[in-house]
Amino acid sequence: MIKGNHVYTLNYKLKTIQQKYENDNLIVVKASPNYRINENKKIHEYKMIESVNDVLRIFQTTEDEKQIINLISKDDKLTEMLYELIDSGYEPFIKYQAGKLTHINLKLGKIMFMMKTQQLVPDSLDGMCSVSSETVYNNMNQAMTLFYTQVF
C-alpha cells in the first residue's frame, strides 16, 4: 500500500482487508447467443454540400413533401457547418460519438436534412478519411456497407 511517499507492506492479518462475499456464486458472467444483425441495411445516397447556402438551395429545389435527404460536408467540415447554422439563427440536433461531432439533423418544412461525418465508422478515433467528391464518398460507403453485411 502506498500513502504519500511511503510504501507500506501488508503482511499482517490479510484476511481482515479481504473483500467478503455472502455467496461466491453471486458474480456470474453470461453471454447471450441472440445477436441482432441488420441484414437489410439500406445503402443511402449522399449529396455533398460546402455551406449552409447549399442546404437552402436543395430545400428550394425539392418538392414540399415529407422526405429525408442525406448530406455530407465537403472535406468533412461538420463543425464549421454547425457554427454556420447557429450563426444563421438555427439550432439543429447534434450527435457526438467518441468526443467528436458526427451528425447534424435539421428540419425545414417537411424535409429532414441529415448531415453526417465522412468517417465510415464514426465512433472510431483512427482511420480518418476526407474526400471532396460526392461520387467517391458514395462508392466508399457502398463498399463499406457491403463489407459489413458479408462479414456478419
DRENTORKOL-3810 file (N, C-alpha, C; in nm, 4 decimals):
REM DRENTORKOL-3810
@n.u->0.0855; n.v->-0.1160; n.w->0.0000; ca.u->0.0000; ca.v->0.0000; ca.w->0.0000; c.u->0.0907; c.v->0.1230; c.w->0.0000
@n.u->0.0504; n.v->0.2268; n.w->-0.0701; ca.u->0.1281; ca.v->0.3498; ca.w->-0.0769; c.u->0.0459; c.v->0.4628; c.w->-0.0187
@n.u->0.1069; n.v->0.5391; n.w->0.0715; ca.u->0.0417; ca.v->0.6572; ca.w->0.1265; c.u->0.1454; c.v->0.7681; c.w->0.1297
@n.u->0.1138; n.v->0.8755; n.w->0.0569; ca.u->0.2115; ca.v->0.9826; ca.w->0.0459; c.u->0.3307; c.v->0.9341; c.w->-0.0336
@n.u->0.4498; n.v->0.9460; n.w->0.0208; ca.u->0.5716; ca.v->0.8988; ca.w->-0.0451; c.u->0.6283; c.v->0.7747; c.w->0.0221
@n.u->0.5491; n.v->0.7090; n.w->0.1044; ca.u->0.5980; ca.v->0.5927; ca.w->0.1780; c.u->0.5237; c.v->0.4666; c.w->0.1345
@n.u->0.5975; n.v->0.3557; n.w->0.1193; ca.u->0.5401; ca.v->0.2271; ca.w->0.0816; c.u->0.5312; c.v->0.1406; c.w->0.2062
@n.u->0.4104; n.v->0.0898; n.w->0.2341; ca.u->0.3878; ca.v->0.0014; ca.w->0.3484; c.u->0.3626; c.v->-0.1388; c.w->0.2944
@n.u->0.4251; n.v->-0.2386; n.w->0.3535; ca.u->0.3984; ca.v->-0.3765; ca.w->0.3145; c.u->0.2832; c.v->-0.4289; c.w->0.3969
@n.u->0.1962; n.v->-0.5013; n.w->0.3330; ca.u->0.0797; ca.v->-0.5585; ca.w->0.4001; c.u->0.1033; c.v->-0.7091; c.w->0.4143
@n.u->0.1441; n.v->-0.7500; n.w->0.5298; ca.u->0.1641; ca.v->-0.8922; ca.w->0.5521; c.u->0.1100; c.v->-0.9376; c.w->0.6875
@n.u->0.0273; n.v->-0.8557; n.w->0.7487; ca.u->-0.0270; ca.v->-0.8882; ca.w->0.8802; c.u->-0.1787; c.v->-0.8850; c.w->0.8729
@n.u->-0.2452; n.v->-0.9924; n.w->0.9076; ca.u->-0.3906; ca.v->-1.0055; ca.w->0.9079; c.u->-0.4518; c.v->-0.9678; c.w->0.7730
@n.u->-0.4072; n.v->-1.0321; n.w->0.6668; ca.u->-0.4575; ca.v->-1.0027; ca.w->0.5326; c.u->-0.6042; c.v->-1.0407; c.w->0.5161
@n.u->-0.6513; n.v->-1.1384; n.w->0.5920; ca.u->-0.7923; ca.v->-1.1788; ca.w->0.5836; c.u->-0.8863; c.v->-1.0672; c.w->0.6273
@n.u->-0.8425; n.v->-0.9761; n.w->0.7098; ca.u->-0.9301; ca.v->-0.8689; ca.w->0.7574; c.u->-0.9565; c.v->-0.7641; c.w->0.6498
@n.u->-0.8657; n.v->-0.7498; n.w->0.5552; ca.u->-0.8888; ca.v->-0.6495; ca.w->0.4495; c.u->-0.9384; c.v->-0.7129; c.w->0.3197
@n.u->-0.9531; n.v->-0.8453; n.w->0.3192; ca.u->-1.0019; ca.v->-0.9141; ca.w->0.2013; c.u->-1.1503; c.v->-0.8837; c.w->0.1808
@n.u->-1.1910; n.v->-0.8632; n.w->0.0550; ca.u->-1.3311; ca.v->-0.8354; ca.w->0.0255; c.u->-1.4129; c.v->-0.9612; c.w->0.0507
@n.u->-1.5266; n.v->-0.9448; n.w->0.1155; ca.u->-1.6072; ca.v->-1.0590; ca.w->0.1549; c.u->-1.7359; c.v->-1.0624; c.w->0.0727
@n.u->-1.7739; n.v->-1.1843; n.w->0.0333; ca.u->-1.8987; ca.v->-1.2076; ca.w->-0.0382; c.u->-1.9830; c.v->-1.3036; c.w->0.0433
@n.u->-2.1122; n.v->-1.2803; n.w->0.0421; ca.u->-2.2008; ca.v->-1.3736; ca.w->0.1107; c.u->-2.2136; c.v->-1.5024; c.w->0.0329
@n.u->-2.2136; n.v->-1.4891; n.w->-0.1003; ca.u->-2.2294; ca.v->-1.6054; ca.w->-0.1847; c.u->-2.1253; c.v->-1.5949; c.w->-0.2968
@n.u->-2.0393; n.v->-1.6942; n.w->-0.3100; ca.u->-1.9349; ca.v->-1.6889; ca.w->-0.4125; c.u->-1.9926; c.v->-1.6995; c.w->-0.5532
@n.u->-2.1124; n.v->-1.7533; n.w->-0.5692; ca.u->-2.1746; ca.v->-1.7667; ca.w->-0.6998; c.u->-2.2478; c.v->-1.6396; c.w->-0.7422
@n.u->-2.2323; n.v->-1.5345; n.w->-0.6667; ca.u->-2.3036; ca.v->-1.4097; ca.w->-0.6949; c.u->-2.2583; c.v->-1.3463; c.w->-0.8265
@n.u->-2.1305; n.v->-1.3511; n.w->-0.8568; ca.u->-2.0787; ca.v->-1.2896; ca.w->-0.9787; c.u->-2.0720; c.v->-1.3951; c.w->-1.0884
@n.u->-2.1636; n.v->-1.3854; n.w->-1.1831; ca.u->-2.1692; ca.v->-1.4789; ca.w->-1.2939; c.u->-2.1792; c.v->-1.3977; c.w->-1.4230
@n.u->-2.0915; n.v->-1.4246; n.w->-1.5153; ca.u->-2.0915; ca.v->-1.3558; ca.w->-1.6438; c.u->-2.1613; c.v->-1.4451; c.w->-1.7448
@n.u->-2.2594; n.v->-1.3896; n.w->-1.8140; ca.u->-2.3342; ca.v->-1.4665; ca.w->-1.9130; c.u->-2.3297; c.v->-1.3943; c.w->-2.0467
@n.u->-2.3202; n.v->-1.4698; n.w->-2.1536; ca.u->-2.3256; ca.v->-1.4149; ca.w->-2.2894; c.u->-2.4445; c.v->-1.4772; c.w->-2.3602
@n.u->-2.5207; n.v->-1.3957; n.w->-2.4282; ca.u->-2.6394; ca.v->-1.4438; ca.w->-2.4970; c.u->-2.6055; c.v->-1.4832; c.w->-2.6407
@n.u->-2.6643; n.v->-1.5902; n.w->-2.6908; ca.u->-2.6413; ca.v->-1.6270; ca.w->-2.8308; c.u->-2.7320; c.v->-1.5491; c.w->-2.9267
@n.u->-2.8166; n.v->-1.4625; n.w->-2.8741; ca.u->-2.9104; ca.v->-1.3877; ca.w->-2.9569; c.u->-2.8487; c.v->-1.2541; c.w->-2.9974
@n.u->-2.7884; n.v->-1.2496; n.w->-3.1143; ca.u->-2.7291; ca.v->-1.1271; ca.w->-3.1657; c.u->-2.8196; c.v->-1.0714; c.w->-3.2741
@n.u->-2.8413; n.v->-0.9410; n.w->-3.2693; ca.u->-2.9251; ca.v->-0.8765; ca.w->-3.3704; c.u->-2.8352; c.v->-0.8214; c.w->-3.4795
@n.u->-2.8509; n.v->-0.8726; n.w->-3.5990; ca.u->-2.7737; ca.v->-0.8263; ca.w->-3.7132; c.u->-2.8724; c.v->-0.7733; c.w->-3.8163
@n.u->-2.8522; n.v->-0.6502; n.w->-3.8570; ca.u->-2.9390; ca.v->-0.5882; ca.w->-3.9560; c.u->-2.8965; c.v->-0.6352; c.w->-4.0947
@n.u->-2.9642; n.v->-0.7357; n.w->-4.1473; ca.u->-2.9290; ca.v->-0.7906; ca.w->-4.2775; c.u->-2.9866; c.v->-0.7087; c.w->-4.3930
@n.u->-3.0836; n.v->-0.6262; n.w->-4.3654; ca.u->-3.1469; ca.v->-0.5458; ca.w->-4.4699; c.u->-3.0993; c.v->-0.4011; c.w->-4.4651
@n.u->-2.9718; n.v->-0.3817; n.w->-4.4373; ca.u->-2.9189; ca.v->-0.2462; ca.w->-4.4273; c.u->-2.9246; c.v->-0.1796; c.w->-4.5644
@n.u->-2.9837; n.v->-0.0625; n.w->-4.5647; ca.u->-3.0045; ca.v->0.0117; ca.w->-4.6878; c.u->-2.8833; c.v->0.1000; c.w->-4.7153
@n.u->-2.8413; n.v->0.1051; n.w->-4.8392; ca.u->-2.7308; ca.v->0.1916; ca.w->-4.8787; c.u->-2.7898; c.v->0.3253; c.w->-4.9208
@n.u->-2.7533; n.v->0.4306; n.w->-4.8486; ca.u->-2.8054; ca.v->0.5631; ca.w->-4.8759; c.u->-2.7148; c.v->0.6373; c.w->-4.9729
@n.u->-2.7756; n.v->0.7206; n.w->-5.0535; ca.u->-2.7011; ca.v->0.8103; ca.w->-5.1412; c.u->-2.6884; c.v->0.9448; c.w->-5.0705
@n.u->-2.5704; n.v->1.0024; n.w->-5.0740; ca.u->-2.5432; ca.v->1.1289; ca.w->-5.0056; c.u->-2.5140; c.v->1.2379; c.w->-5.1065
@n.u->-2.5618; n.v->1.3568; n.w->-5.0744; ca.u->-2.5303; ca.v->1.4753; ca.w->-5.1535; c.u->-2.4236; c.v->1.5528; c.w->-5.0778
@n.u->-2.3262; n.v->1.6049; n.w->-5.1514; ca.u->-2.2181; ca.v->1.6783; ca.w->-5.0873; c.u->-2.2484; c.v->1.8277; c.w->-5.0909
@n.u->-2.2267; n.v->1.8931; n.w->-4.9771; ca.u->-2.2506; ca.v->2.0367; ca.w->-4.9670; c.u->-2.1249; c.v->2.1056; c.w->-4.9143
@n.u->-2.1137; n.v->2.2340; n.w->-4.9457; ca.u->-1.9988; ca.v->2.3123; ca.w->-4.8988; c.u->-2.0368; c.v->2.4102; c.w->-4.7888
@n.u->-2.1634; n.v->2.4552; n.w->-4.7879; ca.u->-2.2053; ca.v->2.5528; ca.w->-4.6872; c.u->-2.3552; c.v->2.5403; c.w->-4.6627
@n.u->-2.4038; n.v->2.6220; n.w->-4.5706; ca.u->-2.5469; ca.v->2.6242; ca.w->-4.5384; c.u->-2.6274; c.v->2.6709; c.w->-4.6589
@n.u->-2.5702; n.v->2.7538; n.w->-4.7418; ca.u->-2.6400; ca.v->2.8005; ca.w->-4.8620; c.u->-2.6756; c.v->2.6848; c.w->-4.9545
@n.u->-2.5925; n.v->2.5807; n.w->-4.9578; ca.u->-2.6250; ca.v->2.4626; ca.w->-5.0376; c.u->-2.7465; c.v->2.3898; c.w->-4.9826
@n.u->-2.7611; n.v->2.3877; n.w->-4.8515; ca.u->-2.8796; ca.v->2.3255; ca.w->-4.7894; c.u->-3.0047; c.v->2.4014; c.w->-4.8314
@n.u->-2.9980; n.v->2.5345; n.w->-4.8275; ca.u->-3.1134; ca.v->2.6147; ca.w->-4.8685; c.u->-3.1452; c.v->2.5957; c.w->-5.0165
@n.u->-3.0430; n.v->2.5838; n.w->-5.0985; ca.u->-3.0641; ca.v->2.5620; ca.w->-5.2420; c.u->-3.1327; c.v->2.4281; c.w->-5.2657
@n.u->-3.0916; n.v->2.3238; n.w->-5.1937; ca.u->-3.1557; ca.v->2.1925; ca.w->-5.2061; c.u->-3.2996; c.v->2.1998; c.w->-5.1573
@n.u->-3.3227; n.v->2.2711; n.w->-5.0477; ca.u->-3.4576; ca.v->2.2864; ca.w->-4.9929; c.u->-3.5503; c.v->2.3559; c.w->-5.0928
@n.u->-3.5007; n.v->2.4586; n.w->-5.1593; ca.u->-3.5834; ca.v->2.5344; ca.w->-5.2539; c.u->-3.6119; c.v->2.4566; c.w->-5.3816
@n.u->-3.5238; n.v->2.3636; n.w->-5.4181; ca.u->-3.5440; ca.v->2.2897; ca.w->-5.5432; c.u->-3.6177; c.v->2.1578; c.w->-5.5250
@n.u->-3.6384; n.v->2.1122; n.w->-5.4012; ca.u->-3.7104; ca.v->1.9866; ca.w->-5.3798; c.u->-3.8585; c.v->2.0145; c.w->-5.3586
@n.u->-3.9369; n.v->1.9131; n.w->-5.3903; ca.u->-4.0814; ca.v->1.9251; ca.w->-5.3724; c.u->-4.1135; c.v->1.9260; c.w->-5.2238
@n.u->-4.2225; n.v->1.9928; n.w->-5.1903; ca.u->-4.2614; ca.v->2.0074; ca.w->-5.0497; c.u->-4.3393; c.v->1.8844; c.w->-5.0040
@n.u->-4.2675; n.v->1.7736; n.w->-4.9897; ca.u->-4.3277; ca.v->1.6515; ca.w->-4.9379; c.u->-4.2358; c.v->1.5949; c.w->-4.8305
@n.u->-4.2909; n.v->1.5113; n.w->-4.7492; ca.u->-4.2149; ca.v->1.4553; ca.w->-4.6379; c.u->-4.1063; c.v->1.3616; c.w->-4.6924
@n.u->-3.9798; n.v->1.3977; n.w->-4.6655; ca.u->-3.8694; ca.v->1.3149; ca.w->-4.7117; c.u->-3.7441; c.v->1.3417; c.w->-4.6293
@n.u->-3.6488; n.v->1.2519; n.w->-4.6417; ca.u->-3.5206; ca.v->1.2648; ca.w->-4.5729; c.u->-3.4118; c.v->1.2776; c.w->-4.6785
@n.u->-3.3271; n.v->1.3781; n.w->-4.6628; ca.u->-3.2160; ca.v->1.4000; ca.w->-4.7554; c.u->-3.0867; c.v->1.3827; c.w->-4.6775
@n.u->-3.0028; n.v->1.2920; n.w->-4.7234; ca.u->-2.8752; ca.v->1.2634; ca.w->-4.6577; c.u->-2.7663; c.v->1.3508; c.w->-4.7182
@n.u->-2.6895; n.v->1.4165; n.w->-4.6312; ca.u->-2.5865; ca.v->1.5090; ca.w->-4.6750; c.u->-2.4534; c.v->1.4772; c.w->-4.6074
@n.u->-2.3453; n.v->1.5126; n.w->-4.6762; ca.u->-2.2125; ca.v->1.5140; ca.w->-4.6166; c.u->-2.1486; c.v->1.6464; c.w->-4.6539
@n.u->-2.0629; n.v->1.6961; n.w->-4.5677; ca.u->-1.9968; ca.v->1.8229; ca.w->-4.5972; c.u->-1.8638; c.v->1.7966; c.w->-4.6666
@n.u->-1.8320; n.v->1.8825; n.w->-4.7595; ca.u->-1.7091; ca.v->1.8680; ca.w->-4.8359; c.u->-1.5894; c.v->1.8788; c.w->-4.7415
@n.u->-1.4932; n.v->1.7920; n.w->-4.7583; ca.u->-1.3712; ca.v->1.7856; ca.w->-4.6773; c.u->-1.4009; c.v->1.7640; c.w->-4.5288
@n.u->-1.5169; n.v->1.7085; n.w->-4.4972; ca.u->-1.5554; ca.v->1.6702; ca.w->-4.3613; c.u->-1.5486; c.v->1.7870; c.w->-4.2623
@n.u->-1.6028; n.v->1.8998; n.w->-4.3017; ca.u->-1.6023; ca.v->2.0186; ca.w->-4.2151; c.u->-1.7374; c.v->2.0333; c.w->-4.1464
@n.u->-1.7723; n.v->1.9357; n.w->-4.0662; ca.u->-1.9025; ca.v->1.9312; ca.w->-3.9999; c.u->-1.9139; c.v->2.0357; c.w->-3.8891
@n.u->-1.8061; n.v->2.0613; n.w->-3.8178; ca.u->-1.8091; ca.v->2.1610; ca.w->-3.7104; c.u->-1.8316; c.v->2.3009; c.w->-3.7668
@n.u->-1.7675; n.v->2.3324; n.w->-3.8783; ca.u->-1.7895; ca.v->2.4622; ca.w->-3.9435; c.u->-1.9350; c.v->2.4767; c.w->-3.9868
@n.u->-1.9926; n.v->2.3669; n.w->-4.0350; ca.u->-2.1330; ca.v->2.3684; ca.w->-4.0769; c.u->-2.2242; c.v->2.3963; c.w->-3.9579
@n.u->-2.1927; n.v->2.3384; n.w->-3.8430; ca.u->-2.2719; ca.v->2.3619; ca.w->-3.7227; c.u->-2.2696; c.v->2.5090; c.w->-3.6848
@n.u->-2.1515; n.v->2.5694; n.w->-3.6850; ca.u->-2.1419; ca.v->2.7109; ca.w->-3.6475; c.u->-2.2089; c.v->2.8024; c.w->-3.7502
@n.u->-2.2066; n.v->2.7646; n.w->-3.8773; ca.u->-2.2800; ca.v->2.8419; ca.w->-3.9779; c.u->-2.4297; c.v->2.8393; c.w->-3.9491
@n.u->-2.4811; n.v->2.7214; n.w->-3.9120; ca.u->-2.6241; ca.v->2.7092; ca.w->-3.8814; c.u->-2.6604; c.v->2.7905; c.w->-3.7573
@n.u->-2.5775; n.v->2.7848; n.w->-3.6545; ca.u->-2.6049; ca.v->2.8599; ca.w->-3.5318; c.u->-2.5971; c.v->3.0095; c.w->-3.5582
@n.u->-2.4981; n.v->3.0531; n.w->-3.6376; ca.u->-2.4862; ca.v->3.1953; ca.w->-3.6722; c.u->-2.6047; c.v->3.2448; c.w->-3.7530
@n.u->-2.6656; n.v->3.1566; n.w->-3.8324; ca.u->-2.7820; ca.v->3.1970; ca.w->-3.9114; c.u->-2.9117; c.v->3.1905; c.w->-3.8318
@n.u->-2.9047; n.v->3.1485; n.w->-3.7039; ca.u->-3.0224; ca.v->3.1509; ca.w->-3.6175; c.u->-3.0940; c.v->3.0184; c.w->-3.6034
@n.u->-3.0360; n.v->2.9103; n.w->-3.6515; ca.u->-3.0995; ca.v->2.7790; ca.w->-3.6413; c.u->-3.0151; c.v->2.6906; c.w->-3.5509
@n.u->-3.0788; n.v->2.6285; n.w->-3.4531; ca.u->-3.0075; ca.v->2.5388; ca.w->-3.3633; c.u->-3.0495; c.v->2.3958; c.w->-3.3939
@n.u->-2.9645; n.v->2.3207; n.w->-3.4636; ca.u->-3.0011; ca.v->2.1847; ca.w->-3.5053; c.u->-2.9784; c.v->2.0825; c.w->-3.3946
@n.u->-3.0264; n.v->1.9617; n.w->-3.4185; ca.u->-2.9982; ca.v->1.8476; ca.w->-3.3318; c.u->-2.8600; c.v->1.7956; c.w->-3.3690
@n.u->-2.7742; n.v->1.7739; n.w->-3.2701; ca.u->-2.6396; ca.v->1.7251; ca.w->-3.2980; c.u->-2.6136; c.v->1.5969; c.w->-3.2206
@n.u->-2.5201; n.v->1.5185; n.w->-3.2707; ca.u->-2.4845; ca.v->1.3931; ca.w->-3.2055; c.u->-2.3323; c.v->1.3832; c.w->-3.2000
@n.u->-2.2830; n.v->1.3514; n.w->-3.0801; ca.u->-2.1403; ca.v->1.3307; ca.w->-3.0593; c.u->-2.1133; c.v->1.1832; c.w->-3.0385
@n.u->-2.0035; n.v->1.1353; n.w->-3.0948; ca.u->-1.9559; ca.v->0.9997; ca.w->-3.0696; c.u->-1.8048; c.v->1.0072; c.w->-3.0567
@n.u->-1.7515; n.v->0.9403; n.w->-2.9583; ca.u->-1.6071; ca.v->0.9362; ca.w->-2.9330; c.u->-1.5489; c.v->1.0767; c.w->-2.9216
@n.u->-1.6245; n.v->1.1678; n.w->-2.8630; ca.u->-1.5753; ca.v->1.3023; ca.w->-2.8370; c.u->-1.5706; c.v->1.3931; c.w->-2.9570
@n.u->-1.6385; n.v->1.3566; n.w->-3.0643; ca.u->-1.6389; ca.v->1.4438; ca.w->-3.1813; c.u->-1.7779; c.v->1.4480; c.w->-3.2438
@n.u->-1.8050; n.v->1.5554; n.w->-3.3149; ca.u->-1.9334; ca.v->1.5762; ca.w->-3.3797; c.u->-1.9477; c.v->1.4797; c.w->-3.4974
@n.u->-2.0566; n.v->1.4024; n.w->-3.4990; ca.u->-2.0750; ca.v->1.3043; ca.w->-3.6066; c.u->-2.2020; c.v->1.3252; c.w->-3.6880
@n.u->-2.3044; n.v->1.3893; n.w->-3.6317; ca.u->-2.4313; ca.v->1.4086; ca.w->-3.7032; c.u->-2.4890; c.v->1.5467; c.w->-3.6730
@n.u->-2.5495; n.v->1.6058; n.w->-3.7741; ca.u->-2.6297; ca.v->1.7272; ca.w->-3.7581; c.u->-2.7614; c.v->1.7015; c.w->-3.8302
@n.u->-2.8716; n.v->1.7140; n.w->-3.7589; ca.u->-3.0039; ca.v->1.6954; ca.w->-3.8189; c.u->-3.0814; c.v->1.8255; c.w->-3.8092
@n.u->-3.1448; n.v->1.8642; n.w->-3.9179; ca.u->-3.2306; ca.v->1.9815; ca.w->-3.9146; c.u->-3.3520; c.v->1.9575; c.w->-4.0018
@n.u->-3.4599; n.v->2.0215; n.w->-3.9637; ca.u->-3.5847; ca.v->2.0049; ca.w->-4.0358; c.u->-3.6303; c.v->2.1402; c.w->-4.0875
@n.u->-3.6530; n.v->2.1458; n.w->-4.2178; ca.u->-3.7054; ca.v->2.2662; ca.w->-4.2827; c.u->-3.8355; c.v->2.2274; c.w->-4.3514
@n.u->-3.9448; n.v->2.2802; n.w->-4.3029; ca.u->-4.0753; ca.v->2.2408; ca.w->-4.3563; c.u->-4.0997; c.v->2.0936; c.w->-4.3274
@n.u->-4.1273; n.v->2.0167; n.w->-4.4319; ca.u->-4.1488; ca.v->1.8731; ca.w->-4.4162; c.u->-4.0232; c.v->1.7921; c.w->-4.4486
@n.u->-3.9150; n.v->1.8601; n.w->-4.4817; ca.u->-3.7934; ca.v->1.7913; ca.w->-4.5248; c.u->-3.6936; c.v->1.7829; c.w->-4.4091
@n.u->-3.6439; n.v->1.6625; n.w->-4.3846; ca.u->-3.5436; ca.v->1.6396; ca.w->-4.2810; c.u->-3.4077; c.v->1.6245; c.w->-4.3492
@n.u->-3.3139; n.v->1.7092; n.w->-4.3102; ca.u->-3.1777; ca.v->1.7021; ca.w->-4.3615; c.u->-3.0914; c.v->1.6343; c.w->-4.2558
@n.u->-3.0221; n.v->1.5291; n.w->-4.2966; ca.u->-2.9353; ca.v->1.4551; ca.w->-4.2055; c.u->-2.7926; c.v->1.4631; c.w->-4.2570
@n.u->-2.7125; n.v->1.5493; n.w->-4.1914; ca.u->-2.5720; ca.v->1.5629; ca.w->-4.2274; c.u->-2.4911; c.v->1.4721; c.w->-4.1370
@n.u->-2.3952; n.v->1.4042; n.w->-4.1931; ca.u->-2.3108; ca.v->1.3170; ca.w->-4.1119; c.u->-2.1658; c.v->1.3360; c.w->-4.1501
@n.u->-2.0802; n.v->1.2879; n.w->-4.0622; ca.u->-1.9379; ca.v->1.2939; ca.w->-4.0888; c.u->-1.9024; c.v->1.1995; c.w->-4.2033
@n.u->-1.7908; n.v->1.2261; n.w->-4.2679; ca.u->-1.7483; ca.v->1.1384; ca.w->-4.3772; c.u->-1.6857; c.v->1.0095; c.w->-4.3266
@n.u->-1.6606; n.v->1.0004; n.w->-4.1969; ca.u->-1.5978; ca.v->0.8807; ca.w->-4.1414; c.u->-1.6948; c.v->0.7635; c.w->-4.1518
@n.u->-1.6504; n.v->0.6557; n.w->-4.2114; ca.u->-1.7371; ca.v->0.5397; ca.w->-4.2307; c.u->-1.7687; c.v->0.4696; c.w->-4.0993
@n.u->-1.6776; n.v->0.4797; n.w->-4.0030; ca.u->-1.7000; ca.v->0.4286; ca.w->-3.8678; c.u->-1.6874; c.v->0.5499; c.w->-3.7755
@n.u->-1.7991; n.v->0.6191; n.w->-3.7464; ca.u->-1.7902; ca.v->0.7473; ca.w->-3.6762; c.u->-1.7427; c.v->0.7399; c.w->-3.5318
@n.u->-1.7555; n.v->0.6253; n.w->-3.4675; ca.u->-1.7131; ca.v->0.6166; ca.w->-3.3280; c.u->-1.5696; c.v->0.5654; c.w->-3.3128
@n.u->-1.4951; n.v->0.5631; n.w->-3.4207; ca.u->-1.3552; ca.v->0.5219; ca.w->-3.4170; c.u->-1.2666; c.v->0.6452; c.w->-3.4198
@n.u->-1.1569; n.v->0.6393; n.w->-3.3461; ca.u->-1.0665; ca.v->0.7536; ca.w->-3.3400; c.u->-0.9584; c.v->0.7495; c.w->-3.4467
@n.u->-0.9386; n.v->0.6370; n.w->-3.5100; ca.u->-0.8372; ca.v->0.6289; ca.w->-3.6140; c.u->-0.9027; c.v->0.6024; c.w->-3.7485
@n.u->-0.8248; n.v->0.6101; n.w->-3.8534; ca.u->-0.8775; ca.v->0.5834; ca.w->-3.9868; c.u->-0.9575; c.v->0.6987; c.w->-4.0433
@n.u->-0.9124; n.v->0.8217; n.w->-4.0189; ca.u->-0.9835; ca.v->0.9392; ca.w->-4.0696; c.u->-0.9742; c.v->0.9452; c.w->-4.2215
@n.u->-1.0850; n.v->0.9779; n.w->-4.2856; ca.u->-1.0840; ca.v->0.9970; ca.w->-4.4301; c.u->-1.1608; c.v->1.1246; c.w->-4.4624
@n.u->-1.1193; n.v->1.1876; n.w->-4.5697; ca.u->-1.1836; ca.v->1.3109; ca.w->-4.6130; c.u->-1.1751; c.v->1.3165; c.w->-4.7645
@n.u->-1.2902; n.v->1.3216; n.w->-4.8290; ca.u->-1.2931; ca.v->1.3282; ca.w->-4.9755; c.u->-1.3677; c.v->1.4535; c.w->-5.0180
@n.u->-1.3415; n.v->1.4960; n.w->-5.1394; ca.u->-1.4066; ca.v->1.6174; ca.w->-5.1887; c.u->-1.4988; c.v->1.5880; c.w->-5.3064
@n.u->-1.5347; n.v->1.4609; n.w->-5.3250; ca.u->-1.6228; ca.v->1.4230; ca.w->-5.4353; c.u->-1.7385; c.v->1.3388; c.w->-5.3825
@n.u->-1.8574; n.v->1.3731; n.w->-5.4248; ca.u->-1.9788; ca.v->1.3004; ca.w->-5.3841; c.u->-1.9752; c.v->1.1562; c.w->-5.4337
@n.u->-1.9290; n.v->1.1357; n.w->-5.5550; ca.u->-1.9234; ca.v->1.0016; ca.w->-5.6142; c.u->-1.8264; c.v->0.9118; c.w->-5.5392
@n.u->-1.7099; n.v->0.9651; n.w->-5.5049; ca.u->-1.6105; ca.v->0.8865; ca.w->-5.4319; c.u->-1.6674; c.v->0.8448; c.w->-5.2959
@n.u->-1.7318; n.v->0.9374; n.w->-5.2256; ca.u->-1.7870; ca.v->0.9032; ca.w->-5.0943; c.u->-1.8967; c.v->0.7984; c.w->-5.1060
@n.u->-1.9871; n.v->0.8133; n.w->-5.2016; ca.u->-2.0954; ca.v->0.7151; ca.w->-5.2172; c.u->-2.0406; c.v->0.5768; c.w->-5.2506
@n.u->-1.9340; n.v->0.5705; n.w->-5.3314; ca.u->-1.8717; ca.v->0.4415; ca.w->-5.3623; c.u->-1.8063; c.v->0.3812; c.w->-5.2381
@n.u->-1.7379; n.v->0.4649; n.w->-5.1581; ca.u->-1.6773; ca.v->0.4162; ca.w->-5.0334; c.u->-1.7836; c.v->0.3645; c.w->-4.9383
@n.u->-1.8921; n.v->0.4385; n.w->-4.9227; ca.u->-1.9997; ca.v->0.3998; ca.w->-4.8319; c.u->-2.0646; c.v->0.2688; c.w->-4.8767
@n.u->-2.0848; n.v->0.2539; n.w->-5.0069; ca.u->-2.1445; ca.v->0.1315; ca.w->-5.0594; c.u->-2.0520; c.v->0.0119; c.w->-5.0342
@n.u->-1.9229; n.v->0.0287; n.w->-5.0573; ca.u->-1.8278; ca.v->-0.0807; ca.w->-5.0356; c.u->-1.8222; c.v->-0.1188; c.w->-4.8874
@n.u->-1.8240; n.v->-0.0199; n.w->-4.7989; ca.u->-1.8177; ca.v->-0.0477; ca.w->-4.6552; c.u->-1.9443; c.v->-0.1194; c.w->-4.6082
@n.u->-2.0596; n.v->-0.0777; n.w->-4.6555; ca.u->-2.1855; ca.v->-0.1426; ca.w->-4.6176; c.u->-2.1895; c.v->-0.2863; c.w->-4.6668
@n.u->-2.1473; n.v->-0.3095; n.w->-4.7891; ca.u->-2.1438; ca.v->-0.4463; ca.w->-4.8430; c.u->-2.0438; c.v->-0.5335; c.w->-4.7657
@n.u->-1.9315; n.v->-0.4755; n.w->-4.7269; ca.u->-1.8326; ca.v->-0.5491; ca.w->-4.6476; c.u->-1.8912; c.v->-0.5930; c.w->-4.5144
@n.u->-1.9587; n.v->-0.5010; n.w->-4.4448; ca.u->-2.0183; ca.v->-0.5347; ca.w->-4.3151; c.u->-2.1257; c.v->-0.6413; c.w->-4.3281
@n.u->-2.2090; n.v->-0.6342; n.w->-4.4314; ca.u->-2.3142; ca.v->-0.7342; ca.w->-4.4446; c.u->-2.2580; c.v->-0.8704; c.w->-4.4815
@n.u->-2.1455; n.v->-0.8755; n.w->-4.5508; ca.u->-2.0860; ca.v->-1.0035; ca.w->-4.5868; c.u->-2.0068; c.v->-1.0657; c.w->-4.4727
@n.u->-1.9495; n.v->-0.9828; n.w->-4.3858; ca.u->-1.8739; ca.v->-1.0357; ca.w->-4.2723; c.u->-1.9670; c.v->-1.1039; c.w->-4.1741
@n.u->-2.0795; n.v->-1.0410; n.w->-4.1457; ca.u->-2.1713; ca.v->-1.0953; ca.w->-4.0473; c.u->-2.2814; c.v->-1.1727; c.w->-4.1144
END
